């Protein structure tokens, strides 16, 4: 009997990668992709552990899960940093800092 690919195994891997890549988008997108990847990985893991002989692609699930955890941690750190900076400098101060950084990097 031929092994089936585990449902959503590739999607879990892609969402894990996207959670890391999008962690710098104020932390929100990385959290969303990471949490979705973890939920999908949990169901895929339960499916695989019920009958491991039937499914292939569990390595994608494990890798995607690890990447999602890393992405969630990075996104949470980035989100906390943004919240602290906004609390310290205010929204107007953050806009002024970003304008100053753009002026510095343009020259």
Biopython code that builds the backbone (N, CA, C, O; Angstrom):
import numpy as np
from Bio.PDB.StructureBuilder import StructureBuilder

atoms = [
    (1, "UNK", "N", (0.839, -1.179, 0.000)),
    (1, "UNK", "CA", (0.000, 0.000, 0.000)),
    (1, "UNK", "C", (0.890, 1.250, 0.000)),
    (1, "UNK", "O", (1.892, 1.320, 0.712)),
    (2, "UNK", "N", (0.506, 2.210, -0.798)),
    (2, "UNK", "CA", (1.268, 3.442, -0.932)),
    (2, "UNK", "C", (0.929, 4.412, 0.206)),
    (2, "UNK", "O", (-0.228, 4.552, 0.603)),
    (3, "UNK", "N", (1.964, 5.072, 0.714)),
    (3, "UNK", "CA", (1.752, 6.038, 1.805)),
    (3, "UNK", "C", (1.158, 7.323, 1.256)),
    (3, "UNK", "O", (1.518, 7.781, 0.171)),
    (4, "UNK", "N", (0.244, 7.895, 2.025)),
    (4, "UNK", "CA", (-0.356, 9.182, 1.673)),
    (4, "UNK", "C", (0.460, 10.303, 2.315)),
    (4, "UNK", "O", (1.082, 10.128, 3.363)),
    (5, "UNK", "N", (0.437, 11.441, 1.662)),
    (5, "UNK", "CA", (1.071, 12.611, 2.271)),
    (5, "UNK", "C", (0.171, 13.108, 3.387)),
    (5, "UNK", "O", (-1.048, 13.184, 3.236)),
    (6, "UNK", "N", (0.779, 13.439, 4.488)),
    (6, "UNK", "CA", (0.041, 13.936, 5.651)),
    (6, "UNK", "C", (-0.690, 15.222, 5.280)),
    (6, "UNK", "O", (-0.083, 16.125, 4.704)),
    (7, "UNK", "N", (-1.984, 15.327, 5.600)),
    (7, "UNK", "CA", (-2.733, 16.545, 5.229)),
    (7, "UNK", "C", (-2.108, 17.800, 5.844)),
    (7, "UNK", "O", (-1.754, 17.825, 7.023)),
    (8, "UNK", "N", (-1.984, 18.823, 5.026)),
    (8, "UNK", "CA", (-1.482, 20.151, 5.427)),
    (8, "UNK", "C", (-0.010, 20.161, 5.826)),
    (8, "UNK", "O", (0.441, 21.133, 6.433)),
    (9, "UNK", "N", (0.750, 19.127, 5.513)),
    (9, "UNK", "CA", (2.153, 19.113, 5.935)),
    (9, "UNK", "C", (2.955, 20.224, 5.257)),
    (9, "UNK", "O", (3.776, 20.876, 5.903)),
    (10, "UNK", "N", (2.728, 20.442, 3.977)),
    (10, "UNK", "CA", (3.435, 21.507, 3.274)),
    (10, "UNK", "C", (2.950, 22.876, 3.737)),
    (10, "UNK", "O", (3.748, 23.803, 3.876)),
    (11, "UNK", "N", (1.654, 23.008, 3.977)),
    (11, "UNK", "CA", (1.091, 24.274, 4.448)),
    (11, "UNK", "C", (1.653, 24.650, 5.815)),
    (11, "UNK", "O", (1.916, 25.825, 6.071)),
    (12, "UNK", "N", (1.839, 23.678, 6.686)),
    (12, "UNK", "CA", (2.417, 23.924, 8.008)),
    (12, "UNK", "C", (3.838, 24.457, 7.864)),
    (12, "UNK", "O", (4.234, 25.400, 8.549)),
    (13, "UNK", "N", (4.594, 23.843, 6.969)),
    (13, "UNK", "CA", (5.967, 24.294, 6.734)),
    (13, "UNK", "C", (5.995, 25.717, 6.180)),
    (13, "UNK", "O", (6.801, 26.539, 6.616)),
    (14, "UNK", "N", (5.118, 26.007, 5.223)),
    (14, "UNK", "CA", (5.065, 27.349, 4.632)),
    (14, "UNK", "C", (4.655, 28.378, 5.679)),
    (14, "UNK", "O", (5.252, 29.452, 5.749)),
    (15, "UNK", "N", (3.649, 28.070, 6.494)),
    (15, "UNK", "CA", (3.223, 29.007, 7.529)),
    (15, "UNK", "C", (4.320, 29.198, 8.580)),
    (15, "UNK", "O", (4.470, 30.300, 9.108)),
    (16, "UNK", "N", (5.080, 28.162, 8.894)),
    (16, "UNK", "CA", (6.200, 28.310, 9.819)),
    (16, "UNK", "C", (7.251, 29.258, 9.278)),
    (16, "UNK", "O", (7.776, 30.098, 10.008)),
    (17, "UNK", "N", (7.559, 29.122, 7.993)),
    (17, "UNK", "CA", (8.528, 30.021, 7.359)),
    (17, "UNK", "C", (7.985, 31.451, 7.320)),
    (17, "UNK", "O", (8.709, 32.403, 7.610)),
    (18, "UNK", "N", (6.706, 31.596, 6.960)),
    (18, "UNK", "CA", (6.102, 32.930, 6.898)),
    (18, "UNK", "C", (6.032, 33.593, 8.274)),
    (18, "UNK", "O", (6.095, 34.818, 8.376)),
    (19, "UNK", "N", (5.902, 32.795, 9.324)),
    (19, "UNK", "CA", (5.859, 33.391, 10.665)),
    (19, "UNK", "C", (7.191, 34.032, 11.027)),
    (19, "UNK", "O", (7.230, 35.052, 11.715)),
    (20, "UNK", "N", (8.280, 33.433, 10.564)),
    (20, "UNK", "CA", (9.591, 34.035, 10.821)),
    (20, "UNK", "C", (9.817, 35.246, 9.919)),
    (20, "UNK", "O", (10.303, 36.284, 10.369)),
    (21, "UNK", "N", (9.460, 35.103, 8.646)),
    (21, "UNK", "CA", (9.690, 36.203, 7.709)),
    (21, "UNK", "C", (8.844, 37.429, 8.022)),
    (21, "UNK", "O", (9.270, 38.557, 7.771)),
    (22, "UNK", "N", (7.661, 37.223, 8.563)),
    (22, "UNK", "CA", (6.766, 38.355, 8.812)),
    (22, "UNK", "C", (6.756, 38.812, 10.267)),
    (22, "UNK", "O", (5.865, 39.558, 10.673)),
    (23, "UNK", "N", (7.725, 38.378, 11.046)),
    (23, "UNK", "CA", (7.750, 38.779, 12.459)),
    (23, "UNK", "C", (8.035, 40.265, 12.623)),
    (23, "UNK", "O", (7.674, 40.848, 13.646)),
    (24, "UNK", "N", (8.670, 40.886, 11.645)),
    (24, "UNK", "CA", (8.992, 42.308, 11.754)),
    (24, "UNK", "C", (7.866, 43.217, 11.289)),
    (24, "UNK", "O", (8.028, 44.437, 11.284)),
    (25, "UNK", "N", (6.741, 42.659, 10.902)),
    (25, "UNK", "CA", (5.568, 43.462, 10.512)),
    (25, "UNK", "C", (4.775, 43.799, 11.761)),
    (25, "UNK", "O", (3.606, 43.433, 11.887)),
    (26, "UNK", "N", (5.419, 44.497, 12.678)),
    (26, "UNK", "CA", (4.847, 44.899, 13.970)),
    (26, "UNK", "C", (4.470, 43.702, 14.836)),
    (26, "UNK", "O", (3.783, 43.873, 15.843)),
    (27, "UNK", "N", (4.898, 42.501, 14.473)),
    (27, "UNK", "CA", (4.666, 41.321, 15.295)),
    (27, "UNK", "C", (3.329, 40.649, 15.102)),
    (27, "UNK", "O", (3.144, 39.525, 15.568)),
    (28, "UNK", "N", (2.393, 41.287, 14.437)),
    (28, "UNK", "CA", (1.044, 40.754, 14.323)),
    (28, "UNK", "C", (0.969, 39.610, 13.311)),
    (28, "UNK", "O", (0.446, 38.541, 13.625)),
    (29, "UNK", "N", (1.485, 39.825, 12.110)),
    (29, "UNK", "CA", (1.406, 38.789, 11.082)),
    (29, "UNK", "C", (2.170, 37.532, 11.477)),
    (29, "UNK", "O", (1.707, 36.417, 11.234)),
    (30, "UNK", "N", (3.331, 37.710, 12.080)),
    (30, "UNK", "CA", (4.099, 36.556, 12.523)),
    (30, "UNK", "C", (3.356, 35.724, 13.558)),
    (30, "UNK", "O", (3.403, 34.495, 13.532)),
    (31, "UNK", "N", (2.672, 36.404, 14.463)),
    (31, "UNK", "CA", (1.870, 35.684, 15.463)),
    (31, "UNK", "C", (0.736, 34.917, 14.809)),
    (31, "UNK", "O", (0.472, 33.772, 15.176)),
    (32, "UNK", "N", (0.063, 35.528, 13.849)),
    (32, "UNK", "CA", (-1.056, 34.866, 13.185)),
    (32, "UNK", "C", (-0.577, 33.617, 12.443)),
    (32, "UNK", "O", (-1.143, 32.537, 12.610)),
    (33, "UNK", "N", (0.471, 33.767, 11.619)),
    (33, "UNK", "CA", (0.982, 32.615, 10.876)),
    (33, "UNK", "C", (1.500, 31.522, 11.818)),
    (33, "UNK", "O", (1.283, 30.335, 11.574)),
    (34, "UNK", "N", (2.170, 31.919, 12.871)),
    (34, "UNK", "CA", (2.716, 30.942, 13.806)),
    (34, "UNK", "C", (1.641, 30.173, 14.550)),
    (34, "UNK", "O", (1.744, 28.957, 14.710)),
    (35, "UNK", "N", (0.613, 30.868, 15.003)),
    (35, "UNK", "CA", (-0.459, 30.196, 15.746)),
    (35, "UNK", "C", (-1.234, 29.256, 14.829)),
    (35, "UNK", "O", (-1.579, 28.144, 15.229)),
    (36, "UNK", "N", (-1.508, 29.698, 13.600)),
    (36, "UNK", "CA", (-2.208, 28.819, 12.647)),
    (36, "UNK", "C", (-1.363, 27.582, 12.356)),
    (36, "UNK", "O", (-1.892, 26.473, 12.292)),
    (37, "UNK", "N", (-0.062, 27.762, 12.182)),
    (37, "UNK", "CA", (0.821, 26.622, 11.917)),
    (37, "UNK", "C", (0.837, 25.655, 13.097)),
    (37, "UNK", "O", (0.836, 24.440, 12.897)),
    (38, "UNK", "N", (0.852, 26.174, 14.319)),
    (38, "UNK", "CA", (0.838, 25.292, 15.488)),
    (38, "UNK", "C", (-0.461, 24.502, 15.608)),
    (38, "UNK", "O", (-0.440, 23.322, 15.959)),
    (39, "UNK", "N", (-1.580, 25.139, 15.321)),
    (39, "UNK", "CA", (-2.866, 24.438, 15.384)),
    (39, "UNK", "C", (-2.932, 23.346, 14.323)),
    (39, "UNK", "O", (-3.362, 22.226, 14.600)),
    (40, "UNK", "N", (-2.502, 23.678, 13.109)),
    (40, "UNK", "CA", (-2.493, 22.671, 12.046)),
    (40, "UNK", "C", (-1.515, 21.541, 12.347)),
    (40, "UNK", "O", (-1.785, 20.380, 12.040)),
    (41, "UNK", "N", (-0.382, 21.882, 12.946)),
    (41, "UNK", "CA", (0.607, 20.861, 13.295)),
    (41, "UNK", "C", (0.079, 19.921, 14.374)),
    (41, "UNK", "O", (0.387, 18.729, 14.362)),
    (42, "UNK", "N", (-0.700, 20.441, 15.291)),
    (42, "UNK", "CA", (-1.263, 19.590, 16.342)),
    (42, "UNK", "C", (-2.215, 18.555, 15.752)),
    (42, "UNK", "O", (-2.159, 17.379, 16.113)),
    (43, "UNK", "N", (-3.084, 18.989, 14.848)),
    (43, "UNK", "CA", (-4.017, 18.035, 14.247)),
    (43, "UNK", "C", (-3.287, 17.044, 13.341)),
    (43, "UNK", "O", (-3.635, 15.864, 13.303)),
    (44, "UNK", "N", (-2.278, 17.521, 12.614)),
    (44, "UNK", "CA", (-1.510, 16.617, 11.749)),
    (44, "UNK", "C", (-0.722, 15.612, 12.579)),
    (44, "UNK", "O", (-0.588, 14.453, 12.187)),
    (45, "UNK", "N", (-0.210, 16.042, 13.703)),
    (45, "UNK", "CA", (0.546, 15.136, 14.581)),
    (45, "UNK", "C", (-0.372, 14.050, 15.146)),
    (45, "UNK", "O", (0.006, 12.880, 15.207)),
    (46, "UNK", "N", (-1.575, 14.446, 15.556)),
    (46, "UNK", "CA", (-2.527, 13.459, 16.070)),
    (46, "UNK", "C", (-2.916, 12.456, 14.986)),
    (46, "UNK", "O", (-3.048, 11.262, 15.255)),
    (47, "UNK", "N", (-3.099, 12.946, 13.766)),
    (47, "UNK", "CA", (-3.430, 12.066, 12.654)),
    (47, "UNK", "C", (-2.292, 11.092, 12.386)),
    (47, "UNK", "O", (-2.523, 9.902, 12.173)),
    (48, "UNK", "N", (-1.071, 11.595, 12.397)),
    (48, "UNK", "CA", (0.092, 10.744, 12.132)),
    (48, "UNK", "C", (0.287, 9.709, 13.234)),
    (48, "UNK", "O", (0.542, 8.539, 12.947)),
    (49, "UNK", "N", (0.169, 10.127, 14.483)),
    (49, "UNK", "CA", (0.405, 9.196, 15.585)),
    (49, "UNK", "C", (-0.675, 8.128, 15.691)),
    (49, "UNK", "O", (-0.436, 7.064, 16.261)),
    (50, "UNK", "N", (-1.857, 8.398, 15.151)),
    (50, "UNK", "CA", (-2.906, 7.385, 15.162)),
    (50, "UNK", "C", (-2.531, 6.203, 14.272)),
    (50, "UNK", "O", (-2.746, 5.051, 14.651)),
    (51, "UNK", "N", (-1.971, 6.480, 13.088)),
    (51, "UNK", "CA", (-1.535, 5.422, 12.169)),
    (51, "UNK", "C", (-0.308, 5.890, 11.400)),
    (51, "UNK", "O", (-0.437, 6.384, 10.279)),
    (52, "UNK", "N", (0.876, 5.744, 11.978)),
    (52, "UNK", "CA", (2.083, 6.251, 11.315)),
    (52, "UNK", "C", (2.456, 5.509, 10.037)),
    (52, "UNK", "O", (3.162, 6.058, 9.192)),
    (53, "UNK", "N", (2.000, 4.291, 9.886)),
    (53, "UNK", "CA", (2.356, 3.519, 8.695)),
    (53, "UNK", "C", (1.644, 4.036, 7.440)),
    (53, "UNK", "O", (2.087, 3.753, 6.327)),
    (54, "UNK", "N", (0.567, 4.777, 7.598)),
    (54, "UNK", "CA", (-0.211, 5.249, 6.449)),
    (54, "UNK", "C", (0.283, 6.563, 5.860)),
    (54, "UNK", "O", (-0.014, 6.872, 4.707)),
    (55, "UNK", "N", (1.029, 7.336, 6.636)),
    (55, "UNK", "CA", (1.330, 8.711, 6.218)),
    (55, "UNK", "C", (2.818, 8.947, 6.034)),
    (55, "UNK", "O", (3.666, 8.334, 6.681)),
    (56, "UNK", "N", (3.091, 9.862, 5.123)),
    (56, "UNK", "CA", (4.446, 10.324, 4.850)),
    (56, "UNK", "C", (4.443, 11.846, 4.974)),
    (56, "UNK", "O", (3.387, 12.462, 4.824)),
    (57, "UNK", "N", (5.577, 12.465, 5.238)),
    (57, "UNK", "CA", (5.671, 13.916, 5.320)),
    (57, "UNK", "C", (5.635, 14.457, 6.739)),
    (57, "UNK", "O", (5.372, 15.642, 6.942)),
    (58, "UNK", "N", (5.896, 13.609, 7.718)),
    (58, "UNK", "CA", (5.868, 14.080, 9.101)),
    (58, "UNK", "C", (7.044, 15.010, 9.392)),
    (58, "UNK", "O", (6.970, 15.833, 10.304)),
    (59, "UNK", "N", (8.126, 14.888, 8.625)),
    (59, "UNK", "CA", (9.272, 15.792, 8.821)),
    (59, "UNK", "C", (8.892, 17.238, 8.522)),
    (59, "UNK", "O", (9.368, 18.154, 9.193)),
    (60, "UNK", "N", (8.034, 17.454, 7.514)),
    (60, "UNK", "CA", (7.562, 18.812, 7.232)),
    (60, "UNK", "C", (6.773, 19.368, 8.405)),
    (60, "UNK", "O", (6.886, 20.550, 8.729)),
    (61, "UNK", "N", (5.976, 18.522, 9.041)),
    (61, "UNK", "CA", (5.176, 18.957, 10.182)),
    (61, "UNK", "C", (6.088, 19.343, 11.347)),
    (61, "UNK", "O", (5.891, 20.380, 11.981)),
    (62, "UNK", "N", (7.082, 18.506, 11.622)),
    (62, "UNK", "CA", (7.997, 18.809, 12.730)),
    (62, "UNK", "C", (8.788, 20.076, 12.465)),
    (62, "UNK", "O", (8.937, 20.912, 13.356)),
    (63, "UNK", "N", (9.296, 20.229, 11.249)),
    (63, "UNK", "CA", (10.064, 21.416, 10.901)),
    (63, "UNK", "C", (9.194, 22.669, 10.947)),
    (63, "UNK", "O", (9.610, 23.698, 11.480)),
    (64, "UNK", "N", (7.989, 22.582, 10.390)),
    (64, "UNK", "CA", (7.066, 23.718, 10.408)),
    (64, "UNK", "C", (6.683, 24.116, 11.819)),
    (64, "UNK", "O", (6.530, 25.302, 12.113)),
    (65, "UNK", "N", (6.525, 23.128, 12.699)),
    (65, "UNK", "CA", (6.182, 23.402, 14.096)),
    (65, "UNK", "C", (7.313, 24.157, 14.796)),
    (65, "UNK", "O", (7.067, 25.122, 15.521)),
    (66, "UNK", "N", (8.536, 23.719, 14.579)),
    (66, "UNK", "CA", (9.693, 24.393, 15.187)),
    (66, "UNK", "C", (9.824, 25.822, 14.655)),
    (66, "UNK", "O", (10.062, 26.758, 15.418)),
    (67, "UNK", "N", (9.665, 25.978, 13.337)),
    (67, "UNK", "CA", (9.744, 27.316, 12.754)),
    (67, "UNK", "C", (8.618, 28.217, 13.272)),
    (67, "UNK", "O", (8.826, 29.411, 13.489)),
    (68, "UNK", "N", (7.429, 27.643, 13.469)),
    (68, "UNK", "CA", (6.310, 28.426, 13.999)),
    (68, "UNK", "C", (6.592, 28.889, 15.422)),
    (68, "UNK", "O", (6.278, 30.024, 15.781)),
    (69, "UNK", "N", (7.179, 28.020, 16.230)),
    (69, "UNK", "CA", (7.515, 28.392, 17.606)),
    (69, "UNK", "C", (8.547, 29.520, 17.604)),
    (69, "UNK", "O", (8.421, 30.483, 18.361)),
    (70, "UNK", "N", (9.559, 29.400, 16.756)),
    (70, "UNK", "CA", (10.571, 30.455, 16.647)),
    (70, "UNK", "C", (9.929, 31.754, 16.165)),
    (70, "UNK", "O", (10.225, 32.827, 16.692)),
    (71, "UNK", "N", (9.051, 31.660, 15.164)),
    (71, "UNK", "CA", (8.369, 32.846, 14.646)),
    (71, "UNK", "C", (7.483, 33.506, 15.687)),
    (71, "UNK", "O", (7.420, 34.733, 15.753)),
    (72, "UNK", "N", (6.796, 32.709, 16.504)),
    (72, "UNK", "CA", (5.946, 33.265, 17.556)),
    (72, "UNK", "C", (6.785, 33.988, 18.596)),
    (72, "UNK", "O", (6.413, 35.066, 19.060)),
    (73, "UNK", "N", (7.911, 33.401, 18.960)),
    (73, "UNK", "CA", (8.789, 34.034, 19.953)),
    (73, "UNK", "C", (9.339, 35.361, 19.419)),
    (73, "UNK", "O", (9.310, 36.373, 20.118)),
    (74, "UNK", "N", (9.842, 35.353, 18.174)),
    (74, "UNK", "CA", (10.369, 36.587, 17.581)),
    (74, "UNK", "C", (9.281, 37.642, 17.430)),
    (74, "UNK", "O", (9.516, 38.821, 17.693)),
    (75, "UNK", "N", (8.094, 37.223, 17.006)),
    (75, "UNK", "CA", (6.991, 38.174, 16.839)),
    (75, "UNK", "C", (6.560, 38.762, 18.168)),
    (75, "UNK", "O", (6.273, 39.955, 18.263)),
    (76, "UNK", "N", (6.514, 37.923, 19.196)),
    (76, "UNK", "CA", (6.117, 38.418, 20.520)),
    (76, "UNK", "C", (7.137, 39.428, 21.042)),
    (76, "UNK", "O", (6.764, 40.456, 21.607)),
    (77, "UNK", "N", (8.418, 39.134, 20.854)),
    (77, "UNK", "CA", (9.462, 40.070, 21.284)),
    (77, "UNK", "C", (9.329, 41.389, 20.536)),
    (77, "UNK", "O", (9.394, 42.461, 21.138)),
    (78, "UNK", "N", (9.142, 41.307, 19.216)),
    (78, "UNK", "CA", (9.025, 42.523, 18.416)),
    (78, "UNK", "C", (7.784, 43.320, 18.793)),
    (78, "UNK", "O", (7.824, 44.549, 18.837)),
    (79, "UNK", "N", (6.677, 42.625, 19.066)),
    (79, "UNK", "CA", (5.442, 43.295, 19.466)),
    (79, "UNK", "C", (5.609, 43.999, 20.803)),
    (79, "UNK", "O", (5.144, 45.127, 20.971)),
    (80, "UNK", "N", (6.269, 43.346, 21.756)),
    (80, "UNK", "CA", (6.496, 43.957, 23.068)),
    (80, "UNK", "C", (7.400, 45.184, 22.939)),
    (80, "UNK", "O", (7.164, 46.204, 23.586)),
    (81, "UNK", "N", (8.427, 45.080, 22.108)),
    (81, "UNK", "CA", (9.320, 46.221, 21.897)),
    (81, "UNK", "C", (8.548, 47.405, 21.312)),
    (81, "UNK", "O", (8.729, 48.545, 21.738)),
    (82, "UNK", "N", (7.680, 47.122, 20.326)),
    (82, "UNK", "CA", (6.877, 48.204, 19.739)),
    (82, "UNK", "C", (5.945, 48.826, 20.763)),
    (82, "UNK", "O", (5.802, 50.048, 20.800)),
    (83, "UNK", "N", (5.316, 48.022, 21.586)),
    (83, "UNK", "CA", (4.409, 48.546, 22.604)),
    (83, "UNK", "C", (5.162, 49.407, 23.608)),
    (83, "UNK", "O", (4.678, 50.469, 24.000)),
    (84, "UNK", "N", (6.340, 48.960, 24.026)),
    (84, "UNK", "CA", (7.143, 49.731, 24.983)),
    (84, "UNK", "C", (7.603, 51.048, 24.360)),
    (84, "UNK", "O", (7.550, 52.091, 25.011)),
    (85, "UNK", "N", (8.054, 51.008, 23.108)),
    (85, "UNK", "CA", (8.499, 52.236, 22.455)),
    (85, "UNK", "C", (7.359, 53.230, 22.281)),
    (85, "UNK", "O", (7.548, 54.434, 22.458)),
    (86, "UNK", "N", (6.182, 52.732, 21.935)),
    (86, "UNK", "CA", (5.038, 53.631, 21.797)),
    (86, "UNK", "C", (4.635, 54.188, 23.159)),
    (86, "UNK", "O", (4.226, 55.344, 23.261)),
    (87, "UNK", "N", (4.750, 53.368, 24.207)),
    (87, "UNK", "CA", (4.413, 53.853, 25.549)),
    (87, "UNK", "C", (5.408, 54.909, 26.021)),
    (87, "UNK", "O", (5.027, 55.854, 26.712)),
    (88, "UNK", "N", (6.669, 54.759, 25.657)),
    (88, "UNK", "CA", (7.691, 55.718, 26.088)),
    (88, "UNK", "C", (7.636, 57.000, 25.258)),
    (88, "UNK", "O", (7.577, 58.098, 25.812)),
    (89, "UNK", "N", (7.655, 56.861, 23.935)),
    (89, "UNK", "CA", (7.780, 58.022, 23.063)),
    (89, "UNK", "C", (6.446, 58.525, 22.513)),
    (89, "UNK", "O", (6.373, 59.656, 22.032)),
    (90, "UNK", "N", (5.421, 57.734, 22.570)),
    (90, "UNK", "CA", (4.143, 58.112, 21.988)),
    (90, "UNK", "C", (4.158, 57.883, 20.490)),
    (90, "UNK", "O", (5.209, 57.651, 19.893)),
    (91, "UNK", "N", (2.988, 57.950, 19.895)),
    (91, "UNK", "CA", (2.875, 57.684, 18.463)),
    (91, "UNK", "C", (3.580, 58.766, 17.650)),
    (91, "UNK", "O", (4.240, 58.460, 16.656)),
    (92, "UNK", "N", (3.448, 60.033, 18.064)),
    (92, "UNK", "CA", (4.099, 61.125, 17.349)),
    (92, "UNK", "C", (5.620, 61.023, 17.438)),
    (92, "UNK", "O", (6.324, 61.306, 16.469)),
    (93, "UNK", "N", (6.115, 60.625, 18.585)),
    (93, "UNK", "CA", (7.554, 60.439, 18.744)),
    (93, "UNK", "C", (8.088, 59.326, 17.871)),
    (93, "UNK", "O", (9.191, 59.433, 17.335)),
    (94, "UNK", "N", (7.325, 58.261, 17.719)),
    (94, "UNK", "CA", (7.736, 57.151, 16.855)),
    (94, "UNK", "C", (7.774, 57.580, 15.390)),
    (94, "UNK", "O", (8.675, 57.194, 14.646)),
    (95, "UNK", "N", (6.784, 58.383, 14.980)),
    (95, "UNK", "CA", (6.776, 58.882, 13.608)),
    (95, "UNK", "C", (7.980, 59.791, 13.355)),
    (95, "UNK", "O", (8.604, 59.722, 12.297)),
    (96, "UNK", "N", (8.299, 60.637, 14.326)),
    (96, "UNK", "CA", (9.459, 61.529, 14.187)),
    (96, "UNK", "C", (10.756, 60.722, 14.115)),
    (96, "UNK", "O", (11.641, 61.043, 13.323)),
    (97, "UNK", "N", (10.872, 59.681, 14.934)),
    (97, "UNK", "CA", (12.065, 58.832, 14.892)),
    (97, "UNK", "C", (12.200, 58.143, 13.543)),
    (97, "UNK", "O", (13.305, 58.053, 13.008)),
    (98, "UNK", "N", (11.095, 57.654, 12.980)),
    (98, "UNK", "CA", (11.169, 56.983, 11.686)),
    (98, "UNK", "C", (11.537, 57.960, 10.574)),
    (98, "UNK", "O", (12.279, 57.604, 9.658)),
    (99, "UNK", "N", (11.018, 59.201, 10.646)),
    (99, "UNK", "CA", (11.410, 60.215, 9.666)),
    (99, "UNK", "C", (12.908, 60.528, 9.771)),
    (99, "UNK", "O", (13.585, 60.694, 8.756)),
    (100, "UNK", "N", (13.413, 60.607, 10.992)),
    (100, "UNK", "CA", (14.837, 60.880, 11.200)),
    (100, "UNK", "C", (15.699, 59.746, 10.641)),
    (100, "UNK", "O", (16.731, 59.991, 10.017)),
    (101, "UNK", "N", (15.266, 58.503, 10.872)),
    (101, "UNK", "CA", (16.012, 57.356, 10.337)),
    (101, "UNK", "C", (16.016, 57.375, 8.815)),
    (101, "UNK", "O", (17.023, 57.032, 8.194)),
    (102, "UNK", "N", (14.904, 57.772, 8.208)),
    (102, "UNK", "CA", (14.842, 57.834, 6.743)),
    (102, "UNK", "C", (15.780, 58.918, 6.212)),
    (102, "UNK", "O", (16.430, 58.731, 5.184)),
    (103, "UNK", "N", (15.850, 60.040, 6.906)),
    (103, "UNK", "CA", (16.770, 61.097, 6.489)),
    (103, "UNK", "C", (18.225, 60.626, 6.595)),
    (103, "UNK", "O", (19.038, 60.920, 5.719)),
    (104, "UNK", "N", (18.545, 59.909, 7.646)),
    (104, "UNK", "CA", (19.912, 59.428, 7.826)),
    (104, "UNK", "C", (20.277, 58.426, 6.734)),
    (104, "UNK", "O", (21.372, 58.496, 6.174)),
    (105, "UNK", "N", (19.373, 57.498, 6.424)),
    (105, "UNK", "CA", (19.694, 56.476, 5.431)),
    (105, "UNK", "C", (19.624, 56.977, 3.990)),
    (105, "UNK", "O", (20.178, 56.344, 3.091)),
    (106, "UNK", "N", (18.952, 58.102, 3.760)),
    (106, "UNK", "CA", (18.928, 58.672, 2.420)),
    (106, "UNK", "C", (20.260, 59.309, 2.080)),
    (106, "UNK", "O", (20.661, 59.331, 0.916)),
    (107, "UNK", "N", (20.947, 59.823, 3.079)),
    (107, "UNK", "CA", (22.221, 60.505, 2.831)),
    (107, "UNK", "C", (23.349, 59.574, 2.853)),
    (107, "UNK", "O", (24.493, 59.986, 2.662)),
]
sb = StructureBuilder()
sb.init_structure("model")
sb.init_model(0)
sb.init_chain("A")
sb.init_seg("    ")
for serial, (resi, resn, name, xyz) in enumerate(atoms, 1):
    if name == "N":
        sb.init_residue(resn, " ", resi, " ")
    sb.init_atom(name, np.array(xyz, "f"), 0.0, 1.0, " ", f" {name:<3s}", serial, name[0])
structure = sb.get_structure()
